[in-house]
């Protein structure tokens, strides 16, 4: 789970650097080795980040099936 989160953050970073999915894959393979996401998953996350860049939370996303936490005024 943690490695997946790290990889999603790395993909988001690559998108912000305007790297293509094809350029992102070898970088992730080098960084994460055998723990790297599949090509299909990388393309999926890359596409999601492209459409949501600046709005996407790396911890909770629509792709996870979770709702982001809602801040409350209760201390």
PDB file of N, CA, C and O in Angstrom, chain B, residues numbered from 101:
ATOM      1  N   UNK B 101       0.826  -1.198   0.000  1.00  0.00           N
ATOM      2  CA  UNK B 101       0.000   0.000   0.000  1.00  0.00           C
ATOM      3  C   UNK B 101       0.867   1.258   0.000  1.00  0.00           C
ATOM      4  O   UNK B 101       0.654   2.165  -0.804  1.00  0.00           O
ATOM      5  N   UNK B 102       1.851   1.307   0.911  1.00  0.00           N
ATOM      6  CA  UNK B 102       2.699   2.491   0.993  1.00  0.00           C
ATOM      7  C   UNK B 102       3.480   2.693  -0.299  1.00  0.00           C
ATOM      8  O   UNK B 102       3.617   3.824  -0.767  1.00  0.00           O
ATOM      9  N   UNK B 103       3.994   1.608  -0.883  1.00  0.00           N
ATOM     10  CA  UNK B 103       4.743   1.736  -2.133  1.00  0.00           C
ATOM     11  C   UNK B 103       3.841   2.244  -3.246  1.00  0.00           C
ATOM     12  O   UNK B 103       4.271   3.027  -4.092  1.00  0.00           O
ATOM     13  N   UNK B 104       2.590   1.799  -3.246  1.00  0.00           N
ATOM     14  CA  UNK B 104       1.633   2.261  -4.244  1.00  0.00           C
ATOM     15  C   UNK B 104       1.406   3.762  -4.102  1.00  0.00           C
ATOM     16  O   UNK B 104       1.341   4.479  -5.100  1.00  0.00           O
ATOM     17  N   UNK B 105       1.285   4.236  -2.875  1.00  0.00           N
ATOM     18  CA  UNK B 105       1.097   5.661  -2.618  1.00  0.00           C
ATOM     19  C   UNK B 105       2.305   6.451  -3.101  1.00  0.00           C
ATOM     20  O   UNK B 105       2.154   7.493  -3.739  1.00  0.00           O
ATOM     21  N   UNK B 106       3.493   5.963  -2.802  1.00  0.00           N
ATOM     22  CA  UNK B 106       4.716   6.628  -3.251  1.00  0.00           C
ATOM     23  C   UNK B 106       4.755   6.708  -4.774  1.00  0.00           C
ATOM     24  O   UNK B 106       5.153   7.728  -5.337  1.00  0.00           O
ATOM     25  N   UNK B 107       4.344   5.637  -5.434  1.00  0.00           N
ATOM     26  CA  UNK B 107       4.369   5.615  -6.890  1.00  0.00           C
ATOM     27  C   UNK B 107       3.336   6.572  -7.483  1.00  0.00           C
ATOM     28  O   UNK B 107       3.601   7.225  -8.492  1.00  0.00           O
ATOM     29  N   UNK B 108       2.157   6.656  -6.857  1.00  0.00           N
ATOM     30  CA  UNK B 108       1.152   7.615  -7.329  1.00  0.00           C
ATOM     31  C   UNK B 108       1.672   9.038  -7.196  1.00  0.00           C
ATOM     32  O   UNK B 108       1.438   9.874  -8.069  1.00  0.00           O
ATOM     33  N   UNK B 109       2.375   9.313  -6.106  1.00  0.00           N
ATOM     34  CA  UNK B 109       2.952  10.644  -5.925  1.00  0.00           C
ATOM     35  C   UNK B 109       4.021  10.908  -6.985  1.00  0.00           C
ATOM     36  O   UNK B 109       4.116  12.016  -7.512  1.00  0.00           O
ATOM     37  N   UNK B 110       4.818   9.896  -7.293  1.00  0.00           N
ATOM     38  CA  UNK B 110       5.847  10.037  -8.324  1.00  0.00           C
ATOM     39  C   UNK B 110       5.214  10.271  -9.694  1.00  0.00           C
ATOM     40  O   UNK B 110       5.720  11.070 -10.483  1.00  0.00           O
ATOM     41  N   UNK B 111       4.115   9.582  -9.980  1.00  0.00           N
ATOM     42  CA  UNK B 111       3.410   9.771 -11.252  1.00  0.00           C
ATOM     43  C   UNK B 111       2.864  11.191 -11.330  1.00  0.00           C
ATOM     44  O   UNK B 111       2.985  11.847 -12.364  1.00  0.00           O
ATOM     45  N   UNK B 112       2.266  11.665 -10.247  1.00  0.00           N
ATOM     46  CA  UNK B 112       1.736  13.032 -10.220  1.00  0.00           C
ATOM     47  C   UNK B 112       2.863  14.037 -10.461  1.00  0.00           C
ATOM     48  O   UNK B 112       2.676  15.016 -11.184  1.00  0.00           O
ATOM     49  N   UNK B 113       4.018  13.801  -9.866  1.00  0.00           N
ATOM     50  CA  UNK B 113       5.175  14.663 -10.057  1.00  0.00           C
ATOM     51  C   UNK B 113       5.601  14.678 -11.527  1.00  0.00           C
ATOM     52  O   UNK B 113       5.887  15.737 -12.084  1.00  0.00           O
ATOM     53  N   UNK B 114       5.642  13.499 -12.150  1.00  0.00           N
ATOM     54  CA  UNK B 114       6.008  13.411 -13.569  1.00  0.00           C
ATOM     55  C   UNK B 114       5.010  14.161 -14.447  1.00  0.00           C
ATOM     56  O   UNK B 114       5.402  14.818 -15.412  1.00  0.00           O
ATOM     57  N   UNK B 115       3.728  14.064 -14.118  1.00  0.00           N
ATOM     58  CA  UNK B 115       2.700  14.786 -14.879  1.00  0.00           C
ATOM     59  C   UNK B 115       2.944  16.284 -14.773  1.00  0.00           C
ATOM     60  O   UNK B 115       2.860  17.002 -15.770  1.00  0.00           O
ATOM     61  N   UNK B 116       3.247  16.760 -13.561  1.00  0.00           N
ATOM     62  CA  UNK B 116       3.507  18.188 -13.375  1.00  0.00           C
ATOM     63  C   UNK B 116       4.749  18.637 -14.141  1.00  0.00           C
ATOM     64  O   UNK B 116       4.853  19.799 -14.535  1.00  0.00           O
ATOM     65  N   UNK B 117       5.687  17.717 -14.349  1.00  0.00           N
ATOM     66  CA  UNK B 117       6.877  18.017 -15.152  1.00  0.00           C
ATOM     67  C   UNK B 117       6.618  17.831 -16.647  1.00  0.00           C
ATOM     68  O   UNK B 117       7.523  17.971 -17.469  1.00  0.00           O
ATOM     69  N   UNK B 118       5.371  17.514 -16.979  1.00  0.00           N
ATOM     70  CA  UNK B 118       4.929  17.306 -18.362  1.00  0.00           C
ATOM     71  C   UNK B 118       5.638  16.132 -19.033  1.00  0.00           C
ATOM     72  O   UNK B 118       5.933  16.171 -20.227  1.00  0.00           O
ATOM     73  N   UNK B 119       5.906  15.091 -18.249  1.00  0.00           N
ATOM     74  CA  UNK B 119       6.453  13.848 -18.795  1.00  0.00           C
ATOM     75  C   UNK B 119       5.292  12.994 -19.287  1.00  0.00           C
ATOM     76  O   UNK B 119       4.228  12.971 -18.667  1.00  0.00           O
ATOM     77  N   UNK B 120       5.492  12.300 -20.387  1.00  0.00           N
ATOM     78  CA  UNK B 120       4.458  11.400 -20.900  1.00  0.00           C
ATOM     79  C   UNK B 120       4.445  10.125 -20.059  1.00  0.00           C
ATOM     80  O   UNK B 120       5.372   9.865 -19.291  1.00  0.00           O
ATOM     81  N   UNK B 121       3.391   9.340 -20.213  1.00  0.00           N
ATOM     82  CA  UNK B 121       3.317   8.061 -19.505  1.00  0.00           C
ATOM     83  C   UNK B 121       4.461   7.155 -19.951  1.00  0.00           C
ATOM     84  O   UNK B 121       5.038   6.429 -19.141  1.00  0.00           O
ATOM     85  N   UNK B 122       4.786   7.199 -21.240  1.00  0.00           N
ATOM     86  CA  UNK B 122       5.877   6.372 -21.763  1.00  0.00           C
ATOM     87  C   UNK B 122       7.225   6.780 -21.156  1.00  0.00           C
ATOM     88  O   UNK B 122       8.098   5.930 -20.982  1.00  0.00           O
ATOM     89  N   UNK B 123       7.403   8.049 -20.836  1.00  0.00           N
ATOM     90  CA  UNK B 123       8.633   8.507 -20.185  1.00  0.00           C
ATOM     91  C   UNK B 123       8.623   8.180 -18.688  1.00  0.00           C
ATOM     92  O   UNK B 123       9.674   7.968 -18.084  1.00  0.00           O
ATOM     93  N   UNK B 124       7.443   8.143 -18.110  1.00  0.00           N
ATOM     94  CA  UNK B 124       7.294   7.898 -16.676  1.00  0.00           C
ATOM     95  C   UNK B 124       7.596   6.448 -16.313  1.00  0.00           C
ATOM     96  O   UNK B 124       8.200   6.184 -15.274  1.00  0.00           O
ATOM     97  N   UNK B 125       7.184   5.516 -17.152  1.00  0.00           N
ATOM     98  CA  UNK B 125       7.338   4.087 -16.848  1.00  0.00           C
ATOM     99  C   UNK B 125       8.788   3.696 -16.560  1.00  0.00           C
ATOM    100  O   UNK B 125       9.038   3.084 -15.521  1.00  0.00           O
ATOM    101  N   UNK B 126       9.758   4.016 -17.425  1.00  0.00           N
ATOM    102  CA  UNK B 126      11.133   3.604 -17.115  1.00  0.00           C
ATOM    103  C   UNK B 126      11.680   4.246 -15.835  1.00  0.00           C
ATOM    104  O   UNK B 126      12.478   3.636 -15.124  1.00  0.00           O
ATOM    105  N   UNK B 127      11.251   5.469 -15.547  1.00  0.00           N
ATOM    106  CA  UNK B 127      11.708   6.125 -14.320  1.00  0.00           C
ATOM    107  C   UNK B 127      11.182   5.393 -13.087  1.00  0.00           C
ATOM    108  O   UNK B 127      11.913   5.191 -12.118  1.00  0.00           O
ATOM    109  N   UNK B 128       9.904   4.998 -13.131  1.00  0.00           N
ATOM    110  CA  UNK B 128       9.330   4.259 -12.004  1.00  0.00           C
ATOM    111  C   UNK B 128       9.974   2.885 -11.874  1.00  0.00           C
ATOM    112  O   UNK B 128      10.240   2.430 -10.761  1.00  0.00           O
ATOM    113  N   UNK B 129      10.228   2.221 -12.994  1.00  0.00           N
ATOM    114  CA  UNK B 129      10.870   0.901 -12.967  1.00  0.00           C
ATOM    115  C   UNK B 129      12.253   0.991 -12.309  1.00  0.00           C
ATOM    116  O   UNK B 129      12.639   0.129 -11.520  1.00  0.00           O
ATOM    117  N   UNK B 130      12.990   2.058 -12.656  1.00  0.00           N
ATOM    118  CA  UNK B 130      14.322   2.234 -12.082  1.00  0.00           C
ATOM    119  C   UNK B 130      14.232   2.544 -10.587  1.00  0.00           C
ATOM    120  O   UNK B 130      15.032   2.039  -9.800  1.00  0.00           O
ATOM    121  N   UNK B 131      13.271   3.364 -10.198  1.00  0.00           N
ATOM    122  CA  UNK B 131      13.148   3.777  -8.799  1.00  0.00           C
ATOM    123  C   UNK B 131      12.580   2.683  -7.894  1.00  0.00           C
ATOM    124  O   UNK B 131      13.032   2.523  -6.761  1.00  0.00           O
ATOM    125  N   UNK B 132      11.589   1.928  -8.388  1.00  0.00           N
ATOM    126  CA  UNK B 132      10.878   0.977  -7.530  1.00  0.00           C
ATOM    127  C   UNK B 132      11.186  -0.487  -7.835  1.00  0.00           C
ATOM    128  O   UNK B 132      10.777  -1.371  -7.083  1.00  0.00           O
ATOM    129  N   UNK B 133      11.894  -0.750  -8.919  1.00  0.00           N
ATOM    130  CA  UNK B 133      12.299  -2.115  -9.247  1.00  0.00           C
ATOM    131  C   UNK B 133      11.134  -3.083  -9.345  1.00  0.00           C
ATOM    132  O   UNK B 133      10.140  -2.802 -10.014  1.00  0.00           O
ATOM    133  N   UNK B 134      11.255  -4.223  -8.678  1.00  0.00           N
ATOM    134  CA  UNK B 134      10.236  -5.274  -8.767  1.00  0.00           C
ATOM    135  C   UNK B 134       8.916  -4.876  -8.113  1.00  0.00           C
ATOM    136  O   UNK B 134       7.886  -5.494  -8.382  1.00  0.00           O
ATOM    137  N   UNK B 135       8.931  -3.855  -7.262  1.00  0.00           N
ATOM    138  CA  UNK B 135       7.707  -3.388  -6.604  1.00  0.00           C
ATOM    139  C   UNK B 135       6.924  -2.392  -7.455  1.00  0.00           C
ATOM    140  O   UNK B 135       5.909  -1.858  -7.007  1.00  0.00           O
ATOM    141  N   UNK B 136       7.384  -2.141  -8.669  1.00  0.00           N
ATOM    142  CA  UNK B 136       6.753  -1.139  -9.531  1.00  0.00           C
ATOM    143  C   UNK B 136       5.353  -1.578  -9.964  1.00  0.00           C
ATOM    144  O   UNK B 136       5.092  -2.761 -10.179  1.00  0.00           O
ATOM    145  N   UNK B 137       4.461  -0.592 -10.084  1.00  0.00           N
ATOM    146  CA  UNK B 137       3.127  -0.854 -10.617  1.00  0.00           C
ATOM    147  C   UNK B 137       3.244  -1.397 -12.036  1.00  0.00           C
ATOM    148  O   UNK B 137       4.279  -1.233 -12.682  1.00  0.00           O
ATOM    149  N   UNK B 138       2.196  -2.036 -12.519  1.00  0.00           N
ATOM    150  CA  UNK B 138       2.192  -2.529 -13.899  1.00  0.00           C
ATOM    151  C   UNK B 138       2.077  -1.347 -14.861  1.00  0.00           C
ATOM    152  O   UNK B 138       1.652  -0.258 -14.476  1.00  0.00           O
ATOM    153  N   UNK B 139       2.461  -1.581 -16.113  1.00  0.00           N
ATOM    154  CA  UNK B 139       2.345  -0.528 -17.131  1.00  0.00           C
ATOM    155  C   UNK B 139       0.916  -0.012 -17.206  1.00  0.00           C
ATOM    156  O   UNK B 139       0.681   1.194 -17.296  1.00  0.00           O
ATOM    157  N   UNK B 140      -0.025  -0.929 -17.167  1.00  0.00           N
ATOM    158  CA  UNK B 140      -1.440  -0.552 -17.264  1.00  0.00           C
ATOM    159  C   UNK B 140      -1.850   0.368 -16.111  1.00  0.00           C
ATOM    160  O   UNK B 140      -2.544   1.364 -16.318  1.00  0.00           O
ATOM    161  N   UNK B 141      -1.413   0.026 -14.897  1.00  0.00           N
ATOM    162  CA  UNK B 141      -1.736   0.864 -13.742  1.00  0.00           C
ATOM    163  C   UNK B 141      -1.064   2.228 -13.850  1.00  0.00           C
ATOM    164  O   UNK B 141      -1.663   3.243 -13.494  1.00  0.00           O
ATOM    165  N   UNK B 142       0.159   2.261 -14.333  1.00  0.00           N
ATOM    166  CA  UNK B 142       0.868   3.535 -14.492  1.00  0.00           C
ATOM    167  C   UNK B 142       0.140   4.411 -15.503  1.00  0.00           C
ATOM    168  O   UNK B 142      -0.062   5.601 -15.258  1.00  0.00           O
ATOM    169  N   UNK B 143      -0.257   3.833 -16.644  1.00  0.00           N
ATOM    170  CA  UNK B 143      -1.000   4.608 -17.640  1.00  0.00           C
ATOM    171  C   UNK B 143      -2.310   5.130 -17.055  1.00  0.00           C
ATOM    172  O   UNK B 143      -2.694   6.272 -17.307  1.00  0.00           O
ATOM    173  N   UNK B 144      -2.997   4.293 -16.273  1.00  0.00           N
ATOM    174  CA  UNK B 144      -4.271   4.696 -15.670  1.00  0.00           C
ATOM    175  C   UNK B 144      -4.077   5.874 -14.717  1.00  0.00           C
ATOM    176  O   UNK B 144      -4.812   6.859 -14.784  1.00  0.00           O
ATOM    177  N   UNK B 145      -3.089   5.770 -13.830  1.00  0.00           N
ATOM    178  CA  UNK B 145      -2.832   6.849 -12.886  1.00  0.00           C
ATOM    179  C   UNK B 145      -2.326   8.099 -13.593  1.00  0.00           C
ATOM    180  O   UNK B 145      -2.671   9.214 -13.203  1.00  0.00           O
ATOM    181  N   UNK B 146      -1.517   7.925 -14.623  1.00  0.00           N
ATOM    182  CA  UNK B 146      -0.999   9.069 -15.375  1.00  0.00           C
ATOM    183  C   UNK B 146      -2.153   9.832 -16.009  1.00  0.00           C
ATOM    184  O   UNK B 146      -2.203  11.060 -15.939  1.00  0.00           O
ATOM    185  N   UNK B 147      -3.071   9.114 -16.622  1.00  0.00           N
ATOM    186  CA  UNK B 147      -4.233   9.746 -17.251  1.00  0.00           C
ATOM    187  C   UNK B 147      -5.086  10.461 -16.203  1.00  0.00           C
ATOM    188  O   UNK B 147      -5.541  11.582 -16.430  1.00  0.00           O
ATOM    189  N   UNK B 148      -5.301   9.818 -15.065  1.00  0.00           N
ATOM    190  CA  UNK B 148      -6.090  10.431 -13.990  1.00  0.00           C
ATOM    191  C   UNK B 148      -5.418  11.702 -13.481  1.00  0.00           C
ATOM    192  O   UNK B 148      -6.085  12.707 -13.238  1.00  0.00           O
ATOM    193  N   UNK B 149      -4.117  11.656 -13.324  1.00  0.00           N
ATOM    194  CA  UNK B 149      -3.392  12.837 -12.842  1.00  0.00           C
ATOM    195  C   UNK B 149      -3.428  13.970 -13.856  1.00  0.00           C
ATOM    196  O   UNK B 149      -3.532  15.138 -13.482  1.00  0.00           O
ATOM    197  N   UNK B 150      -3.343  13.629 -15.133  1.00  0.00           N
ATOM    198  CA  UNK B 150      -3.418  14.664 -16.169  1.00  0.00           C
ATOM    199  C   UNK B 150      -4.738  15.414 -16.103  1.00  0.00           C
ATOM    200  O   UNK B 150      -4.768  16.637 -16.235  1.00  0.00           O
ATOM    201  N   UNK B 151      -5.826  14.687 -15.899  1.00  0.00           N
ATOM    202  CA  UNK B 151      -7.140  15.322 -15.894  1.00  0.00           C
ATOM    203  C   UNK B 151      -7.445  16.011 -14.570  1.00  0.00           C
ATOM    204  O   UNK B 151      -8.300  16.895 -14.515  1.00  0.00           O
ATOM    205  N   UNK B 152      -6.760  15.616 -13.512  1.00  0.00           N
ATOM    206  CA  UNK B 152      -7.063  16.170 -12.193  1.00  0.00           C
ATOM    207  C   UNK B 152      -5.907  16.940 -11.565  1.00  0.00           C
ATOM    208  O   UNK B 152      -5.982  17.309 -10.393  1.00  0.00           O
ATOM    209  N   UNK B 153      -4.842  17.190 -12.320  1.00  0.00           N
ATOM    210  CA  UNK B 153      -3.663  17.826 -11.734  1.00  0.00           C
ATOM    211  C   UNK B 153      -4.065  19.120 -11.015  1.00  0.00           C
ATOM    212  O   UNK B 153      -4.819  19.937 -11.544  1.00  0.00           O
ATOM    213  N   UNK B 154      -3.553  19.278  -9.823  1.00  0.00           N
ATOM    214  CA  UNK B 154      -3.900  20.424  -8.999  1.00  0.00           C
ATOM    215  C   UNK B 154      -5.109  20.197  -8.117  1.00  0.00           C
ATOM    216  O   UNK B 154      -5.322  20.938  -7.158  1.00  0.00           O
ATOM    217  N   UNK B 155      -5.920  19.167  -8.430  1.00  0.00           N
ATOM    218  CA  UNK B 155      -7.120  18.889  -7.653  1.00  0.00           C
ATOM    219  C   UNK B 155      -7.026  17.546  -6.946  1.00  0.00           C
ATOM    220  O   UNK B 155      -7.785  17.281  -6.014  1.00  0.00           O
ATOM    221  N   UNK B 156      -6.099  16.695  -7.381  1.00  0.00           N
ATOM    222  CA  UNK B 156      -6.054  15.323  -6.906  1.00  0.00           C
ATOM    223  C   UNK B 156      -5.298  15.194  -5.596  1.00  0.00           C
ATOM    224  O   UNK B 156      -4.197  15.727  -5.456  1.00  0.00           O
ATOM    225  N   UNK B 157      -5.874  14.500  -4.653  1.00  0.00           N
ATOM    226  CA  UNK B 157      -5.200  14.146  -3.412  1.00  0.00           C
ATOM    227  C   UNK B 157      -4.530  12.795  -3.628  1.00  0.00           C
ATOM    228  O   UNK B 157      -5.138  11.882  -4.188  1.00  0.00           O
ATOM    229  N   UNK B 158      -3.288  12.663  -3.190  1.00  0.00           N
ATOM    230  CA  UNK B 158      -2.590  11.393  -3.383  1.00  0.00           C
ATOM    231  C   UNK B 158      -3.005  10.354  -2.363  1.00  0.00           C
ATOM    232  O   UNK B 158      -2.691   9.175  -2.526  1.00  0.00           O
ATOM    233  N   UNK B 159      -3.703  10.762  -1.315  1.00  0.00           N
ATOM    234  CA  UNK B 159      -4.108   9.788  -0.310  1.00  0.00           C
ATOM    235  C   UNK B 159      -5.511   9.268  -0.545  1.00  0.00           C
ATOM    236  O   UNK B 159      -5.756   8.079  -0.344  1.00  0.00           O
ATOM    237  N   UNK B 160      -6.423  10.095  -0.955  1.00  0.00           N
ATOM    238  CA  UNK B 160      -7.807   9.682  -1.196  1.00  0.00           C
ATOM    239  C   UNK B 160      -8.253  10.247  -2.538  1.00  0.00           C
ATOM    240  O   UNK B 160      -8.237  11.461  -2.742  1.00  0.00           O
ATOM    241  N   UNK B 161      -8.644   9.380  -3.438  1.00  0.00           N
ATOM    242  CA  UNK B 161      -9.101   9.830  -4.743  1.00  0.00           C
ATOM    243  C   UNK B 161     -10.353   9.080  -5.141  1.00  0.00           C
ATOM    244  O   UNK B 161     -10.710   8.072  -4.532  1.00  0.00           O
ATOM    245  N   UNK B 162     -11.010   9.576  -6.159  1.00  0.00           N
ATOM    246  CA  UNK B 162     -12.180   8.894  -6.699  1.00  0.00           C
ATOM    247  C   UNK B 162     -11.789   7.510  -7.218  1.00  0.00           C
ATOM    248  O   UNK B 162     -12.607   6.590  -7.210  1.00  0.00           O
ATOM    249  N   UNK B 163     -10.547   7.359  -7.668  1.00  0.00           N
ATOM    250  CA  UNK B 163     -10.091   6.069  -8.174  1.00  0.00           C
ATOM    251  C   UNK B 163      -9.978   5.039  -7.050  1.00  0.00           C
ATOM    252  O   UNK B 163     -10.087   3.839  -7.301  1.00  0.00           O
ATOM    253  N   UNK B 164      -9.764   5.489  -5.829  1.00  0.00           N
ATOM    254  CA  UNK B 164      -9.696   4.585  -4.684  1.00  0.00           C
ATOM    255  C   UNK B 164     -11.072   4.124  -4.242  1.00  0.00           C
ATOM    256  O   UNK B 164     -11.199   3.103  -3.564  1.00  0.00           O
ATOM    257  N   UNK B 165     -12.100   4.864  -4.618  1.00  0.00           N
ATOM    258  CA  UNK B 165     -13.439   4.550  -4.161  1.00  0.00           C
ATOM    259  C   UNK B 165     -13.748   5.144  -2.796  1.00  0.00           C
ATOM    260  O   UNK B 165     -14.748   4.783  -2.175  1.00  0.00           O
ATOM    261  N   UNK B 166     -12.902   6.049  -2.324  1.00  0.00           N
ATOM    262  CA  UNK B 166     -13.095   6.692  -1.029  1.00  0.00           C
ATOM    263  C   UNK B 166     -13.429   8.161  -1.229  1.00  0.00           C
ATOM    264  O   UNK B 166     -13.035   8.775  -2.221  1.00  0.00           O
ATOM    265  N   UNK B 167     -14.153   8.707  -0.282  1.00  0.00           N
ATOM    266  CA  UNK B 167     -14.418  10.136  -0.281  1.00  0.00           C
ATOM    267  C   UNK B 167     -13.316  10.825   0.516  1.00  0.00           C
ATOM    268  O   UNK B 167     -12.865  10.287   1.527  1.00  0.00           O
ATOM    269  N   UNK B 168     -12.875  12.001   0.082  1.00  0.00           N
ATOM    270  CA  UNK B 168     -11.871  12.719   0.864  1.00  0.00           C
ATOM    271  C   UNK B 168     -12.459  13.157   2.206  1.00  0.00           C
ATOM    272  O   UNK B 168     -13.662  13.402   2.300  1.00  0.00           O
ATOM    273  N   UNK B 169     -11.631  13.257   3.239  1.00  0.00           N
ATOM    274  CA  UNK B 169     -12.143  13.681   4.537  1.00  0.00           C
ATOM    275  C   UNK B 169     -12.677  15.107   4.479  1.00  0.00           C
ATOM    276  O   UNK B 169     -12.142  15.961   3.772  1.00  0.00           O
ATOM    277  N   UNK B 170     -13.735  15.343   5.232  1.00  0.00           N
ATOM    278  CA  UNK B 170     -14.354  16.665   5.270  1.00  0.00           C
ATOM    279  C   UNK B 170     -13.938  17.344   6.565  1.00  0.00           C
ATOM    280  O   UNK B 170     -14.156  16.793   7.644  1.00  0.00           O
ATOM    281  N   UNK B 171     -13.334  18.548   6.479  1.00  0.00           N
ATOM    282  CA  UNK B 171     -12.939  19.239   7.703  1.00  0.00           C
ATOM    283  C   UNK B 171     -14.163  19.660   8.515  1.00  0.00           C
ATOM    284  O   UNK B 171     -15.207  19.997   7.957  1.00  0.00           O
ATOM    285  N   UNK B 172     -14.020  19.636   9.819  1.00  0.00           N
ATOM    286  CA  UNK B 172     -15.105  20.059  10.701  1.00  0.00           C
ATOM    287  C   UNK B 172     -14.625  21.201  11.580  1.00  0.00           C
ATOM    288  O   UNK B 172     -13.425  21.464  11.670  1.00  0.00           O
ATOM    289  N   UNK B 173     -15.550  21.868  12.219  1.00  0.00           N
ATOM    290  CA  UNK B 173     -15.198  22.974  13.111  1.00  0.00           C
ATOM    291  C   UNK B 173     -15.033  22.514  14.550  1.00  0.00           C
ATOM    292  O   UNK B 173     -14.706  23.322  15.419  1.00  0.00           O
ATOM    293  N   UNK B 174     -15.254  21.235  14.819  1.00  0.00           N
ATOM    294  CA  UNK B 174     -15.120  20.692  16.170  1.00  0.00           C
ATOM    295  C   UNK B 174     -13.649  20.464  16.477  1.00  0.00           C
ATOM    296  O   UNK B 174     -12.930  19.867  15.676  1.00  0.00           O
ATOM    297  N   UNK B 175     -13.199  20.935  17.633  1.00  0.00           N
ATOM    298  CA  UNK B 175     -11.789  20.768  18.015  1.00  0.00           C
ATOM    299  C   UNK B 175     -11.589  19.529  18.807  1.00  0.00           C
ATOM    300  O   UNK B 175     -10.466  19.230  19.213  1.00  0.00           O
TER     301      UNK B 175
END
